[in-house]
Amino acid sequence: MSAKLNIVMAQLNLKVGDIDGNTQRVIESAEEARDQHQADLVVFPELTLCGYPPEDLLLRPSMVLRIEQAISKLGVVKGIDLVIGLPAMGAHGLENQAVVLRDGQVMARYAKQHLPNYQVFDEKRYFMSGHEPCVYECKGVKLALTVCEDLWYPSSAQQAADAGAELVLSLNASPFHKDKHTIRYQTIRNRCLETGLPVLYVNLLGGQDELVFDGGSFAMNGNGQVAVRADYFAEGLYKTCFDIADKTFDQEDVAELPGLHERVYNALVTGVRDYVNKNGFKGVVLGLSGGIDSALTLAIATDALGAERVQAVMMPFRYTSNMSLEDAREEAEILGVDYSVMPIEPMFDASMSMLSSQFENTRKDTTEENLQSRCRGVMLMAISNKKGYMVLTTGNKSEMAVGYATLYGDMCGGYNALKDVPKTLVFELSEYRNSLGYVIPQRVIDRPPSAELAPDQVDEDSLPPYDELDRIIEMYVEEDKSAEAIIDSGFDRDTVYRVLRLIDVNEFKRRQAVVGVRITPRGFGRDRRYPITNGWRPGI
């Protein structure tokens, strides 16, 4: 039997800024990898010690000092090599580094060469690029260090091969979107086939504000075949064995790739769970309307936190249907959450009485509708303040795109699970969740969506059908298509111009909206930055 290099992929859920806590996690994981898995080497994700993305924490003067103290603490780990991501000063400034520690000594340092500066990434704001490969030996195997984006470029892999590498270690903090896994595999497969080198790809896990990291770490042989794959959305230490003579990974466990709806649903659950827990909230409270968005949000919250940490409040008004009352109660009872009914009519009437002099000689319009929503927002925020429960908002991407939401009303809250989920996908995810266990009444899924802010109101009175609306939003927001390109794909000109204009003029609302899970290549958040005040109009 040929000799093996035993490697553990440490797929961890870390907390940004918690350097002491992250350091302790590294120590515990390394010792477990050594003692229980007999590992020679344990590989951690990108920027493990400070968490990813640390953003302007990297500008704090004490960051480098704290990282140096953390490296010193890691000296307690003996008998196993640690490959770990961290920020450190290089010759020309701060670098995003992969560092090898052996018995407390720094054996090698590598500075990330390709700093991403697009979508959610802005690493050039903080880091200087490296230029040199780094190859070190462990058990006679020549290992090249790389960090995330480096393997998106053929030059870095070729550079490692030219330096004599036999295996490439890639430290990653690669955020989830619904098709990201395909991009990762194809990219790494290309590097393997170009160089013939196997790659060990270790990814971060967990939620950080709007970003979710899905794990799915893997080992790929030089022929482009996956030999080992860790679970998605599951923390753990995953062992792989590298055959020193054959220069290949042994074929071991290859975790199943989740389907689209499972991937997205798990991302939403992970995002909610980590945002609530890492920010120290006791639980969450949300308005339960009897509609599909709040029903799906309730299911996500309960799956993320447990029923005992979720409160649902139905706040009916004169336009609320009996069906909505019945369905909301059924949803709450099925999931076993704390549920209460608090009519908003007295608050609304009192507000209207106070405003009577201001509203004299005016017609009813959306002002009265928005006031209903704002009454509900006041109620939820009061519960939040009193109980220490964070308010979950329930609006979806389709609504946020066209401004179908009320500032200081249904937009009140701390986090939005559905912020990047188009309405059509809301329906699909609701069906998916019911396939795991019935939690959303079927008529909630089947009935026409309505805000119930006016008699007999349905969403499609003022919006195009959601399948049409969502595709226009996708083409304009995510694919940067022009109005004419969207029209040429088969959509009505007037509809396209109206939707695009709604998207553009509602940027001011989105700028004030709470953060929420990003599941598409471009959500309304850190990777879409449009000016609020501007004279741009849809056109060619």
C-alpha positions in Angstrom: 0.0 0.0 0.0 1.4 3.4 -1.0 1.8 6.2 1.5 -0.9 8.7 2.0 -1.1 12.3 2.9 -4.1 12.6 5.1 -5.8 16.0 4.8 -8.8 17.4 6.6 -11.0 20.1 5.0 -12.2 22.3 7.9 -15.6 23.6 6.6 -16.4 26.0 9.4 -19.1 28.6 10.3 -17.1 31.6 11.7 -18.0 35.0 12.9 -16.6 38.2 11.4 -14.5 40.2 13.8 -14.5 37.5 16.5 -10.8 36.8 16.3 -10.6 35.1 19.7 -13.6 32.9 19.0 -12.4 32.0 15.5 -8.9 31.2 16.9 -10.4 28.8 19.4 -12.4 27.1 16.7 -9.2 26.6 14.7 -7.4 25.1 17.7 -10.3 22.7 18.5 -10.7 21.7 14.8 -7.0 21.1 14.3 -6.7 19.0 17.4 -9.7 17.0 16.3 -8.3 16.5 12.8 -5.0 15.3 14.3 -6.4 13.0 17.0 -9.6 11.6 15.4 -8.7 11.7 11.7 -4.9 11.2 12.0 -4.5 14.1 9.6 -1.1 15.4 8.6 -2.6 18.6 7.4 -5.8 20.6 8.0 -6.9 23.3 5.6 -9.2 26.2 6.7 -11.1 28.8 4.6 -10.0 32.2 3.4 -9.6 34.8 6.1 -10.5 32.3 8.8 -9.2 34.3 11.7 -11.1 37.5 11.0 -14.0 36.0 9.2 -15.2 37.0 5.7 -15.9 39.6 4.5 -14.4 41.8 7.3 -15.0 44.9 5.3 -13.8 48.1 7.0 -12.7 46.2 10.1 -9.6 45.7 8.0 -8.9 49.4 8.4 -8.8 49.2 12.2 -5.2 49.9 13.4 -5.3 47.0 15.8 -6.4 44.3 13.2 -2.8 43.2 12.3 -1.8 43.1 16.0 -4.8 41.0 16.9 -4.0 38.6 14.1 -0.4 38.3 15.2 -1.6 37.5 18.7 -3.9 34.9 17.3 -1.1 33.2 15.4 0.9 33.1 18.6 -2.1 31.3 20.4 -2.2 28.7 17.6 1.3 27.6 18.7 -0.4 25.2 21.2 -1.3 22.9 18.3 1.5 20.4 17.6 1.9 17.5 15.3 -0.2 18.8 12.4 0.2 21.4 9.7 -2.3 24.2 9.7 -3.1 26.0 6.4 -5.1 29.0 7.4 -6.4 32.3 5.8 -5.7 35.6 7.5 -4.9 39.3 6.8 -1.3 40.2 7.3 1.2 43.0 6.3 3.4 42.3 3.3 6.2 44.4 1.8 3.8 46.9 0.3 0.7 46.8 2.5 -2.0 44.6 3.9 -2.4 41.2 2.1 -5.0 38.5 2.0 -2.7 35.6 2.9 -2.7 31.8 3.3 -0.2 30.9 6.0 1.2 27.5 6.9 1.8 26.9 10.6 3.8 23.9 11.9 4.2 23.5 15.7 3.7 27.2 16.1 6.2 28.3 13.4 5.3 30.0 10.2 6.6 27.7 7.4 5.2 29.6 4.4 3.2 32.6 3.4 1.3 33.2 0.2 -0.4 36.5 -0.8 -3.6 36.3 -2.9 -2.8 37.6 -6.4 -6.2 38.2 -8.0 -8.3 40.5 -5.8 -12.0 40.5 -6.9 -13.5 43.9 -7.2 -17.0 43.2 -8.7 -20.5 42.2 -7.5 -20.2 41.8 -3.7 -16.4 42.0 -3.6 -14.3 45.0 -3.1 -11.0 43.5 -1.9 -8.9 46.1 -3.8 -10.2 48.6 -1.2 -8.2 46.8 1.5 -5.5 44.5 0.1 -2.4 44.7 -2.0 -1.9 41.9 -4.6 0.7 39.2 -4.3 2.8 38.2 -7.3 4.7 35.1 -6.4 3.7 31.4 -6.1 4.3 29.6 -2.8 5.1 25.9 -2.7 5.9 24.1 0.5 6.4 20.4 1.4 4.4 18.2 3.7 5.3 14.5 4.0 7.3 14.9 0.8 4.4 16.3 -1.2 4.9 19.7 -2.8 1.8 21.8 -2.1 1.0 25.1 -3.7 -1.1 27.7 -1.8 -3.8 29.7 -3.5 -6.7 31.8 -2.3 -10.1 31.8 -3.9 -10.1 34.0 -6.9 -6.6 33.0 -7.9 -7.9 29.8 -9.5 -10.4 31.8 -11.6 -7.4 32.7 -13.7 -5.2 30.1 -15.6 -2.0 32.0 -14.8 -2.0 31.2 -11.0 -2.5 27.4 -11.5 0.2 27.4 -14.2 2.5 29.4 -12.0 2.0 26.7 -9.3 2.8 23.9 -11.7 5.9 25.7 -13.0 7.1 26.0 -9.4 6.9 22.2 -9.0 3.6 21.8 -7.2 2.1 18.4 -7.1 -1.2 19.5 -5.4 -2.9 22.8 -5.2 -4.6 24.0 -1.9 -7.3 26.6 -2.5 -8.7 28.5 0.5 -12.1 30.0 -0.3 -14.9 32.2 1.0 -17.1 31.8 -2.0 -20.6 33.1 -1.5 -23.7 31.3 -2.6 -26.0 32.1 -5.4 -28.4 29.6 -6.9 -26.1 28.5 -9.8 -22.7 29.1 -8.1 -21.8 25.4 -7.7 -21.8 24.9 -11.5 -19.4 27.9 -11.9 -17.0 26.6 -9.2 -16.8 23.1 -10.6 -16.3 24.1 -14.2 -13.6 26.7 -13.2 -11.6 24.3 -11.0 -12.0 21.5 -13.6 -10.5 23.8 -16.2 -7.5 24.5 -14.0 -7.0 20.7 -13.3 -7.2 19.8 -17.0 -4.9 22.6 -18.0 -2.2 21.7 -15.5 -2.9 18.1 -14.6 -2.7 19.1 -11.0 -5.3 18.0 -8.4 -7.0 20.7 -6.3 -8.3 20.7 -2.8 -11.0 23.4 -2.5 -12.0 24.4 1.0 -15.0 26.7 1.3 -16.5 28.7 4.1 -19.9 28.0 5.6 -22.6 30.2 7.2 -24.4 33.5 6.9 -22.9 36.9 7.1 -25.4 39.7 6.7 -26.7 39.3 3.1 -24.1 36.7 2.1 -24.5 33.0 2.6 -21.6 30.6 2.2 -22.7 27.1 1.4 -19.7 24.9 2.0 -19.5 22.1 -0.5 -15.7 21.8 -0.2 -14.2 19.2 -2.5 -11.1 17.4 -3.7 -10.7 17.1 -7.5 -8.1 15.0 -9.3 -6.0 16.2 -12.2 -8.4 14.6 -14.6 -11.2 16.9 -13.5 -13.1 14.3 -11.5 -14.4 15.0 -8.0 -13.1 12.4 -5.5 -14.4 13.9 -2.3 -17.2 16.4 -1.7 -18.3 17.8 1.7 -21.9 18.4 2.5 -23.6 21.6 1.5 -24.8 23.8 4.4 -23.2 21.5 7.0 -20.3 22.4 9.2 -17.7 19.7 9.7 -14.3 18.2 9.3 -14.0 16.2 6.1 -11.1 13.9 5.6 -9.5 13.0 2.3 -6.4 10.9 1.5 -3.9 11.9 -1.2 -1.9 9.0 -2.6 1.7 10.3 -2.6 2.9 7.9 -5.3 -0.1 8.3 -7.7 -0.6 12.0 -7.0 -4.3 11.5 -6.8 -7.1 11.7 -4.1 -8.6 8.4 -3.1 -12.2 8.1 -4.2 -14.2 8.6 -1.0 -17.5 10.2 0.0 -19.0 12.5 -2.7 -22.0 14.3 -1.0 -25.1 14.6 -3.2 -25.6 18.0 -4.9 -28.9 19.4 -3.7 -31.5 20.4 -6.2 -32.3 24.1 -6.9 -35.1 24.4 -4.4 -33.3 22.6 -1.7 -30.2 24.8 -2.2 -32.1 28.0 -2.1 -34.3 27.0 0.9 -31.2 25.9 2.8 -29.5 29.2 2.0 -32.5 31.1 3.3 -32.6 29.1 6.5 -28.9 29.5 7.0 -29.0 33.2 6.5 -31.8 33.8 9.0 -30.4 31.5 11.6 -26.9 33.0 11.5 -28.1 36.6 11.4 -30.4 36.1 14.4 -27.9 34.1 16.4 -24.7 35.9 15.6 -26.4 39.2 16.5 -27.7 37.9 19.8 -31.4 38.1 19.3 -33.7 36.0 21.5 -35.9 35.2 18.5 -38.0 36.7 15.8 -41.5 38.2 15.4 -43.3 38.7 12.1 -46.6 39.8 10.7 -48.6 36.8 9.5 -51.1 38.0 6.9 -52.5 34.7 5.5 -50.6 35.3 2.3 -47.9 33.2 0.7 -44.9 35.5 1.5 -45.4 35.6 5.3 -46.3 31.9 5.3 -43.0 30.9 3.6 -41.1 33.3 5.9 -42.7 31.7 8.9 -41.7 28.3 7.8 -38.1 29.4 7.1 -37.9 31.1 10.5 -39.2 28.1 12.4 -36.8 25.7 10.5 -34.0 28.1 11.3 -34.7 28.8 15.0 -37.2 26.4 16.3 -40.9 27.2 17.1 -40.1 28.3 20.6 -38.2 31.3 19.2 -40.7 32.5 16.7 -43.8 34.7 17.3 -46.4 35.4 14.6 -48.9 38.2 14.8 -52.0 38.6 12.7 -53.1 42.2 12.5 -56.4 42.3 10.6 -58.2 45.3 9.2 -61.7 45.7 7.7 -60.3 44.4 4.3 -58.8 41.3 5.7 -60.7 38.2 4.5 -61.9 35.4 6.6 -59.8 33.1 4.5 -56.7 35.0 5.5 -57.6 34.8 9.2 -58.2 31.1 8.9 -55.1 30.3 6.9 -52.8 32.4 9.2 -54.1 30.6 12.2 -53.6 27.2 10.5 -50.0 28.0 9.6 -49.2 29.1 13.1 -50.9 26.0 14.7 -49.1 23.6 12.3 -45.7 25.0 13.1 -46.5 25.4 16.8 -45.3 29.1 17.1 -46.6 31.7 19.5 -49.6 33.3 17.7 -51.8 36.3 18.5 -54.4 38.4 16.7 -54.2 42.2 17.2 -56.6 44.2 15.0 -55.2 47.5 13.8 -58.6 49.2 13.3 -58.5 51.2 16.6 -55.0 52.5 15.8 -55.9 53.3 12.2 -59.1 55.2 13.3 -57.2 57.2 15.9 -54.5 58.1 13.4 -57.1 59.2 10.8 -58.8 61.3 13.5 -55.6 63.0 14.3 -54.9 63.6 10.6 -58.4 64.8 9.7 -57.5 68.5 9.5 -54.6 67.6 7.2 -56.7 65.3 5.0 -59.7 67.7 4.7 -61.0 68.1 1.1 -58.8 65.3 -0.2 -59.6 62.0 -1.8 -58.7 58.5 -0.5 -55.6 57.2 -2.2 -52.6 55.1 -1.3 -52.0 57.2 1.8 -54.8 55.4 3.7 -53.4 52.0 2.4 -49.9 52.9 3.6 -51.2 54.0 7.0 -52.6 50.5 7.5 -49.2 49.1 6.8 -47.5 51.6 9.1 -49.8 50.8 11.9 -48.7 47.2 11.6 -45.1 48.2 11.5 -45.5 50.2 14.8 -47.0 47.1 16.5 -44.3 44.8 15.4 -41.5 47.2 16.3 -43.0 47.7 19.8 -43.0 43.9 20.3 -39.5 43.7 19.1 -38.3 46.5 21.5 -40.1 45.0 24.5 -39.1 41.3 24.0 -35.8 41.5 22.2 -37.2 39.7 19.2 -36.0 40.9 15.8 -38.7 41.7 13.2 -38.6 39.6 10.1 -40.0 41.5 7.1 -41.7 39.4 4.4 -41.4 41.3 1.1 -40.0 39.4 -2.0 -37.7 40.6 -4.7 -40.5 41.3 -7.2 -42.1 43.7 -4.8 -38.9 45.4 -3.8 -38.0 45.9 -7.4 -41.0 47.9 -8.3 -41.6 49.5 -4.9 -44.6 47.5 -4.0 -43.8 48.0 -0.3 -44.4 50.7 2.3 -41.5 52.5 4.0 -41.9 52.4 7.8 -44.7 49.9 7.3 -44.2 46.4 5.9 -40.5 47.3 5.4 -40.0 47.8 9.2 -37.7 45.2 10.6 -34.2 43.8 10.9 -33.9 41.1 8.2 -35.7 39.8 5.2 -35.4 36.2 4.2 -37.1 36.7 0.8 -35.4 39.9 -0.2 -33.8 38.3 -3.2 -36.5 35.7 -4.0 -38.7 36.5 -7.0 -42.4 35.9 -6.5 -42.5 33.0 -8.9 -39.8 31.3 -6.9 -41.7 32.0 -3.7 -44.5 29.8 -5.0 -42.0 27.1 -6.0 -40.3 27.2 -2.6 -43.6 26.9 -0.8 -44.5 23.8 -2.8 -41.0 22.4 -2.0 -41.4 23.1 1.7 -44.7 21.3 1.7 -43.1 18.3 0.1 -41.0 18.0 3.2 -44.1 18.3 5.5 -47.3 20.2 5.1 -47.0 23.7 6.6 -48.6 26.1 4.1 -52.3 25.6 3.2 -52.7 24.8 -0.4 -55.2 27.6 -1.0 -52.6 30.1 0.2 -50.4 28.9 -2.7 -53.3 28.8 -5.2 -55.1 32.1 -4.4 -54.2 35.3 -6.3 -51.7 37.3 -4.2 -53.2 40.4 -2.5 -52.0 43.0 0.0 -55.6 43.3 1.2 -55.2 47.1 1.7 -58.4 47.9 -0.3 -61.6 46.0 -1.2 -61.1 43.1 -3.6 -57.5 44.1 -4.2 -55.1 41.7 -6.0 -51.5 42.4 -6.9 -52.0 42.0 -10.6 -54.5 44.9 -10.6 -51.4 47.1 -10.6 -48.6 44.8 -11.7 -48.0 42.6 -14.7 -48.4 38.8 -14.1 -45.6 37.7 -11.9 -44.0 35.3 -14.4 -43.7 38.2 -16.9 -42.6 40.7 -14.2 -40.0 38.4 -12.8 -38.4 37.7 -16.1 -38.2 41.5 -16.9 -36.7 42.1 -13.5 -34.1 39.3 -14.0 -33.1 40.7 -17.4 -32.8 44.3 -16.3 -31.3 43.8 -12.8 -29.3 40.7 -13.0 -28.3 40.6 -16.7 -28.1 44.3 -17.3 -30.2 44.1 -20.5 -31.4 47.3 -22.0 -35.1 48.1 -22.5 -34.9 47.4 -26.2 -33.1 44.1 -25.7 -35.9 43.0 -23.3 -38.6 44.1 -25.8 -36.8 42.3 -28.6 -37.0 39.1 -26.5 -40.8 39.2 -26.8 -42.2 41.6 -24.1 -44.7 44.4 -24.7 -42.9 47.8 -25.0 -45.2 49.7 -22.7 -45.0 47.0 -20.0 -41.2 47.0 -20.2 -40.9 50.8 -20.0 -43.3 50.9 -17.0 -41.5 48.1 -15.1 -38.1 49.6 -15.7 -39.2 53.0 -14.7 -40.7 51.6 -11.5 -37.4 49.8 -10.7 -35.4 53.0 -11.2 -37.5 55.4 -9.2 -37.8 53.0 -6.2 -34.1 52.9 -5.5 -34.7 55.3 -2.6 -36.9 52.6 -0.9 -34.4 49.8 -1.5 -31.6 51.9 0.0 -33.6 52.0 3.2 -34.7 48.4 3.2 -33.3 45.8 5.6 -30.6 43.4 4.6 -31.7 39.9 3.4 -30.3 36.7 1.9 -28.7 37.0 -1.5 -29.5 34.0 -3.7 -29.1 35.4 -7.2 -26.0 36.7 -9.0 -27.2 40.2 -8.3 -29.4 41.1 -5.5 -30.6 44.5 -4.2 -27.7 45.1 -1.8 -24.0 45.4 -1.9 -23.6 44.3 -5.5 -26.1 46.7 -7.1 -25.4 50.4 -6.4 -27.6 52.8 -8.3 -27.9 56.5 -7.6 -31.1 57.6 -6.0 -31.0 61.0 -7.6 -30.5 60.6 -11.4 -31.9 61.5 -14.8 -31.4 58.1 -16.4 -34.4 56.9 -18.4 -35.1 53.5 -20.0 -34.0 53.4 -23.6 -31.6 51.6 -25.9 
